[in-house]
Amino acid sequence: MPSFLGLLTGCLWLSYFLQMDTLEYTFSGEVWIWSGKKTDWFFVTLPKEVSDHARYFTTHVQRGFKSLKVNAQIGDSQWQTSMFPSKERQSYLLPVKKSVRLAENIEVGKARDIKITLLGL
């Protein structure tokens, strides 16, 4: 059982009766590079607690590869994408588009405030 559930012990039963239409998270994360054969990909690893919470409440809407469709925001830039679980990092990975990196002057290894809203709940 995920560690965050200890905080919800008294209210856990409510999740069965309340329909959630929005799951939104704000956190700080560093952009890092994964180098592929043809191109580099830029990601932010979600904090484990955020990933555990999102995974627990979204099993009914997970897409291929257990991905989750999200709206993401860094600074004034917003985009729609899918985040993917990583076994290696034990968390979800949020891809960061080149246009966002350029518009927000994002540097690899520098922490940024990020907001994600899960879609399709």
C-alpha distance (Angstrom), angle and dihedral (degrees) to the residues before:
residue distance angle dihedral
M1 . . .
P2 3.83 . .
S3 3.79 115.6 .
F4 3.81 93.9 -121.0
L5 3.81 90.2 65.6
G6 3.80 89.9 73.9
L7 3.80 86.3 69.9
L8 3.78 91.1 53.6
T9 3.79 99.4 47.4
G10 3.80 96.1 118.0
C11 3.80 94.6 41.8
L12 3.78 103.0 35.7
W13 3.79 92.9 105.1
L14 3.82 89.1 61.2
S15 3.80 90.7 69.8
Y16 3.79 88.6 69.1
F17 3.81 92.9 56.3
L18 3.80 104.0 35.4
Q19 3.77 120.4 76.0
M20 3.78 110.3 -139.0
D21 3.76 115.6 -147.4
T22 3.81 98.2 170.6
L23 3.77 135.6 37.6
E24 3.79 111.4 -179.8
Y25 3.79 129.1 175.1
T26 3.79 133.3 -173.8
F27 3.79 119.6 -166.5
S28 3.78 143.6 143.2
G29 3.78 119.1 -106.7
E30 3.80 142.2 164.4
V31 3.78 123.4 -121.5
W32 3.81 114.2 -126.4
I33 3.82 134.6 -179.9
W34 3.78 129.7 -117.4
S35 3.80 109.9 -166.6
G36 3.78 115.6 -144.2
K37 3.79 129.5 -174.5
K38 3.79 94.9 -93.5
T39 3.79 105.5 17.9
D40 3.78 145.6 5.8
W41 3.80 121.8 -106.5
F42 3.79 123.4 -151.9
F43 3.80 120.7 -146.2
V44 3.77 143.9 170.5
T45 3.80 117.1 -146.0
L46 3.80 111.2 -136.5
P47 3.81 117.1 -129.1
K48 3.81 109.7 -93.5
E49 3.82 92.8 -117.4
V50 3.81 91.2 54.3
S51 3.81 91.6 47.5
D52 3.80 92.8 48.0
H53 3.81 91.7 49.3
A54 3.81 93.6 46.7
R55 3.81 92.7 46.1
Y56 3.82 92.3 49.8
F57 3.81 95.2 50.7
T58 3.82 98.9 39.4
T59 3.80 107.6 49.8
H60 3.83 88.3 115.1
V61 3.83 94.3 57.9
Q62 3.80 103.0 38.0
R63 3.78 112.7 129.8
G64 3.80 131.6 -157.8
F65 3.82 113.6 -29.3
K66 3.86 86.3 13.5
S67 3.80 89.0 -75.6
L68 3.80 122.7 163.1
K69 3.80 124.7 -144.1
V70 3.82 112.0 -128.8
N71 3.76 145.7 170.9
A72 3.80 108.1 -131.4
Q73 3.79 131.7 -165.3
I74 3.78 134.0 -168.9
G75 3.80 114.8 174.0
D76 3.81 107.9 -39.7
S77 3.81 94.0 -25.2
Q78 3.80 120.5 100.5
W79 3.79 129.2 -178.5
Q80 3.78 140.6 164.9
T81 3.79 119.4 -122.4
S82 3.78 143.3 135.2
M83 3.78 124.1 -100.9
F84 3.79 119.9 -146.5
P85 3.79 133.5 -150.6
S86 3.79 117.4 -113.8
K87 3.80 118.6 -153.9
E88 3.79 89.8 -165.4
R89 3.81 94.2 55.0
Q90 3.83 94.9 29.9
S91 3.79 90.0 -134.4
Y92 3.79 143.4 78.6
L93 3.81 119.3 -81.8
L94 3.80 121.1 -141.0
P95 3.82 114.4 -154.8
V96 3.80 114.1 -139.7
K97 3.81 116.1 -147.9
K98 3.79 121.5 -129.8
S99 3.82 91.8 -121.6
V100 3.82 89.6 56.5
R101 3.81 93.1 46.3
L102 3.81 90.4 52.1
A103 3.82 96.4 42.6
E104 3.82 92.9 48.7
N105 3.83 97.1 37.4
I106 3.79 90.4 -123.2
E107 3.79 116.2 -173.9
V108 3.78 125.3 -161.4
G109 3.80 111.3 -103.7
K110 3.81 95.5 18.3
A111 3.81 117.5 116.8
R112 3.81 117.6 -121.2
D113 3.80 132.9 -177.7
I114 3.79 110.1 -108.7
K115 3.79 132.1 -171.2
I116 3.79 122.5 -163.6
T117 3.79 129.3 -176.6
L118 3.79 117.8 -165.4
L119 3.79 114.7 -132.7
G120 3.78 133.2 -149.4
L121 3.80 99.0 33.9
